[in-house]
Amino acid sequence: MSKKVAVLMTSMFEDVEYTDPKKEFEKEGHELTVIEKEKGKTLEGKQGEAKVTVDAAVDEVSPSDFDALFIPGGFSPDLLRADERFVTFSKHFIDENKPVFAICHGPQLLITAKALEGRNVTGFKSIQVDLEYAKAKVHDEEVVVCHNLVTSREPDDLPAFNRESLKQLQS
């Protein structure tokens, strides 16, 4: 069954951490909606390899319209977490036990949402101490699944990240 996946990101996302999961999710029939501040805006990946058009502004959508949340890494999550609208949007998925997929720096948005206490997680090496301060249980593994939350560390972990994320979308 096809699921609607909200993608929270802005420019400076890690290109392959968006494009690779996107390809795998769409191959399985899932629909992705890229959400940022401004609909129609073109976002650029930090490697300059990917350009993505924003499908919806955060003020135009409700998290209840979506079955799952995907947060690619790079600098994008750090930029988004300064805006309470994105923090609140992301917290909804944790609170409602909907699937959440966050890779690399993606968990930064969930740290700001205060949604990781007691959760088993991983993330890019430089944010692992931040995850500890957020009272999460940090594991240095390619993928960590904790109930509805799937986290990975870096682009090399994408095969495991995609596999576990797709399992969440099947249920």
N, C-alpha and C positions, 0 to 999 in steps of 0.2 A: 504494500500500500504506500502510495506516494505521500511524503511528508513535506510540510512547508518549513524551511529553515531560514531563520533570521541571521544575517551576517552583519555584525557590528564592526565597521572599520572606516578608517580615513586614510589619507595619503601617508606614505612612509611605512606601509604594511610590508611584511616580508613576502615578496612575490610568490614564491613556490608554496608558501604555507597557506596561500589562498587558492592558487590555480590548481594545485594537485588535489586537495580535498574536493574542490568544486567539480573537477572532472569526474572523480569517483562517485560523488553524491548524485550528480546528474545522470551518470551512466546507470544508476540504480533507479532512476525516475523521480528523484527528489527535486523540489523547486527551491532555489535560493533567491533571497531578496536582500540586496546590499542596502544597508541603512546607514546614513550619515546625517549631517546637519542640513544638507542642501540636495534635493532631488535633481537629477540630471548632471550634477557635477562630475567631472572626470578625476578619479583618484589615480595616483601613480605610486607604484611599488618602489621601495627604497633601492632596489637593484636596477630600476629603470626597464625591467623586462615586461611588466604588466601594467596595463591601463584598464581601469574598471569604471563603468558609469553607475552612479548611485541610482538605485531603483526607487527609493522612498526616503523622505526626510523623517527623522525620528519623531517629529511632532505629528506626522500623518498616519502613523501606525501604532498599534497596540501590541504588547507582547502576547496578549491572549489570542492574537490572530495567527500565531505560529506554534508549531509542534516542537521545535528545537532551536538552539542558539549555537552559532559558530563564531569564535573569536580568533582570527588569525593573529600571528605575532608581528614582530618588528616594532617600530616606534608607535604605531597606531594605537594600541591599547593604552599606553601612557598618555597620549594626547586626548583620547576619548574620556578617560577617567576624571579629567578636570571638569567635565560637564555632567552635572547631576542627572540629566535626562538619560544618559547612557548607563550610568550606574544603576539607576532605578529599573531601567529596562532589563538589564542583565540579571539583577537580583530576582526578578519575577520568576525566571526559569528555575533557579535553585529552589526558591520557596515553593514552587508548584510541582517540583520533582519532574520537570521536563528535561530531556537530554541537553547537556551543555558540553561543547567541544572547544577546548582552549589549548593552543599550542604556543610554545616558546614564551613570549611576554604576554600572551593572552590572559593568563590568570591575574595580571595586574588589575584588570577591570573588576574581577571578583574579589580581590583583596580590598579595593576601595568600597565595594558593596558590603563588606563585612560578611561574606557568604561562605568562607572556607574553614571556619573554626571546627576542629575535630575531623576534617575531611582528609583522606589520603590523596595526595597530589604530587605532581612534579611540574617543573618549568625550567626555563633557561637558567643556566648556572648563576648568572648575576642576580636573579630574583629569588633564588631559593631561600636566602636569609629573610627576605620580605615575607615569603610564604610562612616561614617559621614564626615570625613576629605576628602574623595573622592567625596564629594558633592552629595552622594546618599541620598534618603529619607528612613531611616531605620525604620522597623517595627518589633516588637518582636512577631512574629506570626509563626505558624508551617510551613506555605508556603506562599510565596508572588509571584504573577504572575504580571509581568510588560511587556506587549506586548509579545515579544519572549523570555523573561528571566524568568526562574523559580528558586527560591532560597528557601532553608530551613536551619534550625539552627543546627540540631543534629540527631542522629540515631532514636530517638523517633518520629521524624517528617517524617520518610520514607514513611508511607502509603500515606500521603497527597502529598509528593514530587513525588512519583511514579505516583499517579493519575493525577496530573497536568502536569507532563512531558509527560505522554502518550497522554493526550489531545492535546498537542502541536504537537506530532508526527502524529496524525490523520489528521491534516489539510494540 
